[in-house]
Amino acid sequence: MFRKLVGNLSFSPSLVGRLSNYAKSLKKQKKMRLIAVYMSILALFLQMFGIILSKNNNILTHESNILYGGVMSKEDFIRRYKQNDLSIRALLSSIGISKNNIETANSENILPNHHIYKYHIARVALPNISNKYYSIPGLDTTLYVSKIDTINNTEPALLGVASSIGNFAILLNSGDILTENLPKNAYDLYPNNVDIKTTINNSSAQDYKNTTISPNSLINYTIDVKNILDKNILFSTSTYIGDILEYADVVNINDGDIDDNKTIHWINKNIPQNSSVRYSFSVRVKSQIPTTAQNSSLPHSYDCKITSTLPGDESLNIPCSIIKQMELKLHKLPHLSETHILLTSLGTLLLSVLLYIKSNQYYEEIRLIRHNINKGNLL
């Protein structure tokens, strides 16, 4: 437009009127592109600030973290402990860690060790399901305990000592707890003499491995426990069903109790010597499959899958709407690294600056041409 208008100006003086309108358009365009430059600069600084802040905090989150997102310092943790945020005070008390133990703990990087027990919350299927799991009774939130061999020796933590469990560490990045010994009240969640099965409409769950479950389908989970000892035993176990309840409703819980945290408990159930007992619960898939969007902080929520926390139990696929399937595919797109984000922002800023320079150059040239026309020097 610029070249065509200026090039034909000497041959068609009638274009002078259009030149004035074009100058107004360029002035408006220049102003908008200047705003785009400022916005690009602001976005770049905000992204740099966010990256620097995340580097300083070094917070890695997972749905099983006791304090999702972690804490900034010892003082921040004590504040949340006093508020009993996410039942953290009750959890620590059940293990045997008191307020005094926390206040006297030292803030330092945790040292690697062996035979460490790690505690976490089951909001989704437990990671490393082949591990040995224990649980702590008497809590509103199910606290799972697993034995680990290696830990990150650079992770900031509170290191202390409690009389009942010995050395302990509270990881600031997650609120997760590490102890040297297993609490006396912990029970083996899934001992070797436990057999777990899942059936759907009286058929094996394996038959639905590569397909979807229809609405109103009945899903039955069974836990068979065999007492191989020559004496009676008291057996306790529990399982979190929050993910299951996103797409199904409880039909029955045989001899179990469900708490406000969507966890079913079977506590101190008597099993006679050389006998077997079956614990089970059933759910029915909702007739109308929810289209609730995924929670960005809990990627396993509303993912068109029913997932239990029972060891070895595979996720069951739920038929979701086309919109929901598109959402899940978008979530699977690769995430850009910090370097790519910064390069993209820099590229956007550079493009905005170049466009502004181009608009400003055209505007100044048009202004000079009009100035010369008004003086009678051009035509």
C-alpha positions as CSV (number, residue, x, y, z in Angstrom):
1,M,0.0,0.0,0.0
2,F,2.8,2.4,1.0
3,R,4.8,1.8,-2.2
4,K,1.8,1.9,-4.5
5,L,0.5,5.2,-3.0
6,V,3.9,7.0,-2.9
7,G,5.0,5.7,-6.4
8,N,1.9,6.9,-8.1
9,L,1.7,10.2,-6.3
10,S,3.6,12.2,-8.9
11,F,1.3,10.9,-11.7
12,S,-2.0,11.3,-9.9
13,P,-2.2,14.3,-7.6
14,S,-5.7,13.2,-6.6
15,L,-4.0,10.6,-4.3
16,V,-3.1,13.4,-1.9
17,G,-6.4,13.0,-0.1
18,R,-5.8,9.3,0.3
19,L,-2.3,10.1,1.6
20,S,-3.9,11.9,4.6
21,N,-6.1,9.0,5.4
22,Y,-3.2,6.6,5.1
23,A,-1.2,8.8,7.5
24,K,-4.0,8.6,10.1
25,S,-4.1,4.8,9.7
26,L,-0.3,4.5,10.1
27,K,-0.4,6.6,13.2
28,K,-3.0,4.4,14.8
29,Q,-1.1,1.3,13.7
30,K,2.1,2.6,15.1
31,K,0.4,3.2,18.5
32,M,-1.0,-0.3,18.6
33,R,2.3,-1.9,17.7
34,L,4.1,0.2,20.4
35,I,1.6,-1.2,22.9
36,A,2.4,-4.7,21.6
37,V,6.1,-4.0,22.2
38,Y,5.4,-3.0,25.8
39,M,3.2,-6.0,26.4
40,S,5.9,-8.4,25.0
41,I,8.5,-6.8,27.3
42,L,6.1,-7.2,30.3
43,A,5.4,-10.9,29.4
44,L,9.1,-11.6,29.0
45,F,9.9,-10.1,32.5
46,L,7.0,-12.0,34.1
47,Q,8.2,-15.3,32.6
48,M,11.8,-14.7,33.7
49,F,10.6,-13.8,37.2
50,G,8.5,-17.0,37.3
51,I,11.4,-19.2,36.2
52,I,13.7,-17.6,38.7
53,L,11.1,-18.1,41.5
54,S,10.6,-21.7,40.6
55,K,14.3,-22.3,40.5
56,N,14.7,-20.8,44.0
57,N,11.7,-22.8,45.4
58,N,12.6,-26.0,43.5
59,I,9.2,-27.4,44.2
60,L,8.2,-30.6,42.5
61,T,4.6,-31.6,43.1
62,H,2.8,-34.9,42.9
63,E,-0.7,-35.8,43.8
64,S,0.6,-38.0,46.6
65,N,2.4,-35.2,48.4
66,I,1.2,-34.6,52.0
67,L,1.4,-30.8,51.5
68,Y,0.8,-30.3,47.8
69,G,3.2,-27.6,46.5
70,G,5.4,-27.8,49.7
71,V,6.4,-25.0,52.0
72,M,9.0,-22.2,51.8
73,S,10.7,-22.6,55.2
74,K,10.6,-24.1,58.7
75,E,8.5,-21.2,59.9
76,D,6.0,-21.7,57.0
77,F,5.7,-25.4,57.9
78,I,5.1,-24.7,61.6
79,R,2.4,-22.1,60.7
80,R,0.6,-24.7,58.6
81,Y,1.1,-27.3,61.3
82,K,-0.6,-25.1,63.9
83,Q,-3.5,-24.5,61.4
84,N,-3.6,-28.3,60.9
85,D,-3.6,-27.6,57.2
86,L,-4.5,-30.8,55.2
87,S,-4.6,-32.6,58.5
88,I,-0.8,-32.4,58.8
89,R,-0.8,-32.1,62.6
90,A,-2.9,-35.2,63.0
91,L,-0.7,-37.1,60.5
92,L,2.5,-36.3,62.4
93,S,0.9,-37.1,65.7
94,S,-0.2,-40.5,64.5
95,I,3.4,-41.3,63.6
96,G,4.8,-40.0,66.9
97,I,6.2,-36.7,65.8
98,S,5.3,-33.9,68.2
99,K,5.2,-30.1,67.9
100,N,8.4,-29.9,70.1
101,N,10.1,-32.4,67.7
102,I,9.4,-30.1,64.8
103,E,10.4,-26.9,66.6
104,T,13.8,-28.4,67.5
105,A,14.4,-29.9,64.0
106,N,17.2,-28.4,61.9
107,S,16.7,-26.9,58.4
108,E,19.3,-28.5,56.2
109,N,19.6,-30.7,53.1
110,I,18.7,-34.3,53.8
111,L,21.5,-36.9,53.7
112,P,21.2,-40.2,51.8
113,N,20.5,-43.3,53.9
114,H,19.2,-46.8,53.6
115,H,16.0,-48.4,54.9
116,I,14.0,-45.2,55.0
117,Y,10.2,-45.2,55.3
118,K,8.4,-42.6,53.2
119,Y,4.8,-41.4,53.9
120,H,2.4,-40.1,51.3
121,I,-1.3,-39.5,50.7
122,A,-3.2,-41.7,48.2
123,R,-5.2,-39.2,46.0
124,V,-4.5,-41.4,42.9
125,A,-3.1,-44.8,42.2
126,L,0.0,-45.3,44.3
127,P,3.4,-45.0,42.5
128,N,5.7,-48.0,42.4
129,I,2.9,-50.3,43.2
130,S,5.3,-53.2,43.6
131,N,6.6,-51.7,46.8
132,K,5.6,-52.9,50.2
133,Y,2.9,-50.6,51.7
134,Y,1.8,-50.0,55.2
135,S,-0.9,-47.7,56.6
136,I,-1.6,-45.8,59.8
137,P,-5.1,-46.4,61.3
138,G,-7.3,-43.8,63.0
139,L,-6.9,-40.9,60.5
140,D,-9.4,-39.1,58.4
141,T,-6.8,-39.2,55.6
142,T,-5.2,-42.5,54.7
143,L,-1.5,-42.3,55.2
144,Y,0.5,-44.8,53.1
145,V,4.0,-45.8,54.1
146,S,6.5,-47.5,51.7
147,K,10.1,-48.5,52.1
148,I,12.6,-46.7,49.9
149,D,16.3,-47.2,49.3
150,T,17.4,-43.9,47.8
151,I,16.5,-40.3,48.3
152,N,17.6,-36.9,46.8
153,N,20.5,-35.7,49.0
154,T,20.1,-32.1,47.9
155,E,16.4,-31.7,48.9
156,P,15.8,-29.2,51.7
157,A,14.2,-30.7,54.8
158,L,13.7,-30.4,58.5
159,L,15.8,-33.1,60.3
160,G,14.8,-34.1,63.8
161,V,14.5,-36.9,66.3
162,A,11.4,-38.4,67.9
163,S,11.5,-40.9,70.8
164,S,9.1,-43.3,69.2
165,I,10.5,-43.6,65.7
166,G,14.1,-42.2,65.9
167,N,15.4,-39.9,63.2
168,F,12.9,-38.3,60.8
169,A,12.9,-35.8,58.0
170,I,10.1,-33.5,56.6
171,L,10.7,-32.6,53.0
172,L,9.9,-28.9,52.5
173,N,9.2,-29.3,48.8
174,S,6.3,-31.7,49.4
175,G,5.6,-32.0,53.1
176,D,6.3,-35.7,52.8
177,I,7.8,-37.5,55.8
178,L,10.7,-39.8,56.1
179,T,11.4,-41.9,59.2
180,E,14.2,-44.3,60.2
181,N,11.8,-46.8,61.8
182,L,8.2,-47.9,61.1
183,P,5.6,-46.7,63.7
184,K,4.4,-49.5,65.9
185,N,0.7,-48.8,64.9
186,A,1.5,-49.3,61.2
187,Y,-0.1,-52.3,59.6
188,D,0.9,-54.2,56.4
189,L,-1.6,-52.9,53.8
190,Y,-1.4,-55.8,51.4
191,P,0.5,-58.8,52.9
192,N,1.6,-61.8,50.8
193,N,-1.5,-63.8,51.7
194,V,-3.9,-61.3,50.1
195,D,-5.4,-61.9,46.7
196,I,-7.1,-58.9,44.9
197,K,-9.6,-59.3,42.0
198,T,-11.7,-56.9,40.0
199,T,-14.8,-58.0,38.1
200,I,-17.1,-56.0,35.8
201,N,-20.7,-57.3,35.3
202,N,-19.5,-60.7,36.6
203,S,-16.7,-60.8,34.1
204,S,-13.0,-60.5,34.6
205,A,-11.6,-56.9,34.3
206,Q,-9.0,-58.3,31.8
207,D,-11.9,-58.7,29.3
208,Y,-12.2,-54.9,29.4
209,K,-8.5,-54.1,29.1
210,N,-8.7,-52.8,25.5
211,T,-12.3,-51.5,25.5
212,T,-14.5,-49.1,27.5
213,I,-17.0,-49.8,30.2
214,S,-20.6,-49.0,29.5
215,P,-22.6,-46.6,31.7
216,N,-24.5,-48.4,34.6
217,S,-21.9,-51.2,34.6
218,L,-21.4,-52.9,38.0
219,I,-17.8,-53.1,39.1
220,N,-16.9,-55.3,42.0
221,Y,-13.6,-55.2,43.9
222,T,-12.7,-58.1,46.1
223,I,-9.8,-58.6,48.6
224,D,-9.4,-62.2,49.7
225,V,-7.3,-62.7,52.9
226,K,-6.1,-66.1,54.0
227,N,-4.8,-66.7,57.5
228,I,-2.1,-69.3,57.2
229,L,-1.2,-69.2,60.9
230,D,-2.4,-71.6,63.6
231,K,-4.0,-68.8,65.5
232,N,-6.5,-66.1,65.0
233,I,-5.3,-62.8,63.5
234,L,-6.6,-59.2,63.3
235,F,-6.4,-57.9,59.8
236,S,-6.7,-54.2,58.7
237,T,-6.6,-52.7,55.3
238,S,-7.9,-49.6,53.4
239,T,-8.2,-48.3,49.9
240,Y,-8.8,-44.8,48.5
241,I,-11.7,-44.6,46.0
242,G,-11.8,-40.9,45.2
243,D,-10.8,-41.5,41.6
244,I,-13.4,-44.2,41.2
245,L,-16.1,-41.9,42.5
246,E,-15.5,-39.4,39.7
247,Y,-17.4,-41.8,37.4
248,A,-19.2,-44.2,39.6
249,D,-21.3,-44.4,42.8
250,V,-20.9,-46.8,45.7
251,V,-23.4,-49.7,45.7
252,N,-22.2,-51.5,48.9
253,I,-19.2,-51.8,51.2
254,N,-19.2,-55.2,52.8
255,D,-18.2,-54.8,56.5
256,G,-16.2,-51.6,55.7
257,D,-16.5,-48.0,56.6
258,I,-15.9,-45.0,54.3
259,D,-14.6,-41.8,55.7
260,D,-14.8,-38.1,54.5
261,N,-11.6,-38.6,52.5
262,K,-13.3,-41.2,50.3
263,T,-11.3,-44.0,51.8
264,I,-12.8,-47.4,52.7
265,H,-11.4,-49.0,55.9
266,W,-11.5,-52.5,57.2
267,I,-9.9,-52.2,60.6
268,N,-9.0,-55.1,63.0
269,K,-11.2,-57.7,61.3
270,N,-10.9,-61.1,63.0
271,I,-9.7,-64.0,60.7
272,P,-9.8,-67.4,62.4
273,Q,-6.8,-69.7,62.0
274,N,-6.3,-71.5,58.7
275,S,-9.3,-69.6,57.3
276,S,-10.0,-67.1,54.5
277,V,-12.1,-63.9,54.6
278,R,-13.3,-61.8,51.7
279,Y,-13.7,-58.1,51.8
280,S,-15.3,-56.3,48.9
281,F,-17.0,-53.2,47.7
282,S,-19.1,-52.5,44.6
283,V,-19.6,-49.4,42.5
284,R,-21.9,-48.7,39.5
285,V,-20.7,-46.5,36.6
286,K,-22.9,-43.3,36.4
287,S,-25.6,-43.4,33.7
288,Q,-24.5,-39.9,32.6
289,I,-20.7,-39.7,32.3
290,P,-19.5,-36.4,33.7
291,T,-17.7,-34.0,31.4
292,T,-15.9,-32.2,34.2
293,A,-12.6,-30.7,33.1
294,Q,-9.4,-32.0,34.4
295,N,-7.8,-30.3,37.4
296,S,-4.4,-28.9,36.2
297,S,-2.8,-29.6,39.6
298,L,-4.2,-33.2,39.7
299,P,-3.7,-34.6,36.2
300,H,-5.2,-38.0,37.1
301,S,-8.6,-36.4,37.9
302,Y,-11.4,-36.8,35.4
303,D,-9.2,-38.5,32.9
304,C,-11.8,-40.9,31.5
305,K,-10.4,-43.7,33.6
306,I,-11.5,-45.4,36.7
307,T,-8.4,-46.1,38.8
308,S,-8.2,-47.8,42.2
309,T,-5.3,-47.9,44.6
310,L,-5.3,-51.6,44.9
311,P,-2.0,-53.2,43.9
312,G,-1.9,-54.7,40.4
313,D,-5.3,-53.3,39.5
314,E,-5.3,-51.7,36.1
315,S,-7.3,-48.6,35.1
316,L,-10.6,-49.1,33.4
317,N,-11.6,-46.9,30.4
318,I,-14.7,-44.8,30.5
319,P,-16.6,-43.6,27.3
320,C,-16.2,-39.9,27.2
321,S,-17.6,-37.2,25.0
322,I,-15.7,-35.9,21.9
323,I,-15.0,-32.6,23.7
324,K,-13.5,-34.5,26.7
325,Q,-11.4,-36.6,24.4
326,M,-10.0,-33.5,22.8
327,E,-9.2,-32.1,26.2
328,L,-7.2,-35.2,27.1
329,K,-5.3,-35.0,23.9
330,L,-4.4,-31.4,24.6
331,H,-3.1,-32.4,28.0
332,K,-0.8,-35.0,26.4
333,L,0.8,-32.4,24.1
334,P,4.5,-31.9,25.0
335,H,5.3,-29.2,27.5
336,L,7.7,-26.5,26.4
337,S,10.9,-26.1,28.4
338,E,11.9,-22.9,30.1
339,T,14.4,-22.3,27.3
340,H,11.7,-22.7,24.6
341,I,9.4,-20.4,26.4
342,L,12.0,-17.7,26.8
343,L,13.0,-18.0,23.1
344,T,9.4,-17.8,22.0
345,S,8.9,-14.6,24.1
346,L,12.1,-13.1,22.8
347,G,11.0,-13.9,19.2
348,T,7.6,-12.3,19.9
349,L,9.3,-9.2,21.3
350,L,11.7,-9.0,18.3
351,L,8.8,-9.3,15.9
352,S,6.8,-6.6,17.7
353,V,9.8,-4.3,17.6
354,L,10.4,-4.8,13.9
355,L,6.8,-4.2,13.1
356,Y,6.8,-1.0,15.2
357,I,10.0,0.2,13.4
358,K,8.4,-0.5,10.0
359,S,5.2,1.4,10.9
360,N,7.2,4.3,12.4
361,Q,9.4,4.5,9.3
362,Y,6.4,4.6,6.9
363,Y,4.7,7.2,9.1
364,E,7.7,9.5,9.1
365,E,8.2,9.2,5.4
366,I,4.5,10.0,4.8
367,R,4.8,12.9,7.2
368,L,7.8,14.3,5.2
369,I,6.0,13.8,1.9
370,R,3.0,15.7,3.1
371,H,5.2,18.4,4.5
372,N,6.9,18.8,1.1
373,I,3.5,18.8,-0.7
374,N,2.2,21.6,1.6
375,K,5.3,23.6,0.6
376,G,4.8,22.8,-3.1
377,N,8.1,21.1,-3.4
378,L,6.9,17.6,-4.5
379,L,4.2,18.0,-7.2
